[in-house]
Amino acid sequence: MRFKNDPKYFKVCLYIFLTAAALMVFQRLMAGFDDIWRSLMSTLRFVVSVLTPVIYAFVLVYILSPAVRVLEKVYAQILTSKKITPRQRQVTAIATVYVLILGGLGVALAFVIPDIVRNATELINSMPEYTRSMVDYYEKHIKVNPLLQSALGQEVLNNGLNFIKDRFADWSAVALKNSFRFIGNTVGGVTNAVLGFVLSFYFFIEKHFLARAIEKLINARFGKDRTKRIVNVTQEVDRVFGGYISAKILESLIVYAMTQIAFSILGVPYATLMSVIVAVFNIIPYLGPVLGALPAVLVGLSVSPLMTLGIGIALALIQAFDAYFLSPRLFGKAIGLRASWVLLSLVVGGGLFGLWGLLLSVPVVAVIRYFVIRYIRKKNLQVDEPPEPMGT
């Protein structure tokens, strides 16, 4: 029987062969997926570790850009001589920002950081004493309370007491053991931070040239009209995201200064450390101030109820000033999210991505909101809230 050469059957056989080969390759990949994933993650960690100073530099440039733009406008009004070019004003603004940063770092290294280290050391060493005080207070005042004499109440209180004893009795030993690892990581982190700081200055100087080069590449690929739309959207996203991050950092610095003054006047133990904790947690909207206040309140309880009352009043006044005076002037309409959406974004972002989710979920949701409203407007539908302006 003579074989008939039919291209249709040849294609079918080829498809069957390729499908079988693809299935075999997929099966092999799935069998070694864990090894492949570990190799990829190891490679990614290595690349990130090598590029860490560059990443720090880009982040620093992004955060400091609003301050540089403000100083450029100021110098444009002050330095009006025709001999001074816009490029010179820009370099002067960049240099001014970096001089201010170096001055702030000098003050922190001379006064704030040594105080934080001393406060942390004293707190760690005093932790067993605080634990004993809590246990004694429990034995004298809580355990004998008639309202808590039921079996359920006693069981809850005993479980709480056992938890305190188990978790905090050896706090100082655990903290001192981990402090050596923290110091080692800090040395590497400081080295990368210094390199990133130096690189960021040069990136700032070349920022506009790099931006123009990227714009030309986009123009060559997508055309002038589409490039214009991409640039406009990118600028809007940058205004809401970068403006939010920069404003949050400035807000936390102001809150730290106010808290430090208040705690020093009240004589709060570990005032500098407690103030830093309040300022750091203040970066997280709504939930942060409550969480940041807890350590200071607990320290106040170890001194006296009057001290605790003073701490509570001081923090309430600071948060009221922040909410009703400081935040509206720093953020303006940069976010445009209702409180319910902010809380929802914090819960989802924190649950999915941990600390970074708490820090970045709000501006990310604000950017998503902008694109959604922009899309709705494009479809000629009515919206309650305008997508612009997003910037501060």
Phi, psi and omega in degrees: 000130184273133180282130181264125181280099181247115182301331182296315179292326178297319178295319179299314178298320180295318179296319179297317180296314181295322178295316178297317179297318179296321178295321178295317179296317180297319180296318178296319179296317180293325179295323179254028185297319182298316179295319180295317180297317178297320179295317179296316181294322178296317177296318180296318178297321179295315179298316180296319179297322179291320184269007183304313177300323179293319178297315177303319182297314180295319179297317180296319177299318182295319182289322185274350183303316178301320179295320179295319179297320178297315180293327176300317178294321179296313181292332177295331178274331182273310183269085186263001181295141180291341179287341181267120182274159175304325178297320179292321177296321179296314179297321177297318178296317179298315180298321179297316179299317182289326175295318178296320179296314179298321177296317177296320177296322178298316178296319180296316180293329183277326188237309190286306185298314176301324178295319179297315180299317180294316178298316181296319180296315179296320180295318179297316181292333182270355185300316177301323179294318177297323179296316178296321179296319179295319180294317179297319178297321178298315183294323187273328190242324186268315185297327183269002181294127182299331182289344184247022183274357180291162182297319180294317179297317179295321180296317179296315181293320179295320177297320177295318179295317178297323177299314180299315181297316184289320189272329189247353182296320182258027183301314185297319180295316179295318181295317179294324179295317181284342182295327179294319177296321179296320180296318178298315178294326180294321180300312177296320179295321179295320178299313178296322180294320179295315177298318178297322179297315179294315180297323183297327179297315179291324176296323178298317181298323183263008187301313184291324177295319179295318180297319179293322179295317178296319179297322178294320178297317179295321180296321180293331183270320189248348181095165188292315184295313180293324177298320179298318179294318179298317180296318180297315179295318179299319178296320178295316178297319179297322181294319181283318184285306180294322178296321179295312182298312181296317180295323179295319179295315179296319178299316181294324177296319179293318178297321178300313182299316180294318180293320179299316179296314181296314181292326178292320178295319181284345183074034181292131175299144179056045188301317183294314180298316179296323180293320178296319179298315179300316183293319181294314180291339179294343177295329180278121183294146173064297184284329186301310180301325179292313180295321180292334181281337186301312179301319180295320179295318179296320177295320178297323178297329180288345180263297181190156175300326179296320177297318179298318178297318178297319178296316180298316180295316181298313181293324178295319178294319179296317179292326176294317176299319180295315186288320189259345181237309188286306185300316179301328181279331179278320187263330183057234178253030186295329185258304178070022179257142174286161184301322181297321179290325177297312180297318179297318180295324178294317180296312182291313181297317178294322179292324183274321190234010174068224184298316180296327176295320177295323184283323190249355185295322183295308178296328178296315178295324178296321178293317178299318178301318180299315181293323179296312180293324177298319179294318180296318177298322181296329178274010178061035175257153183274138177235154181283327186240133179285148180282348183230154356278145178265338186278169178275000000 
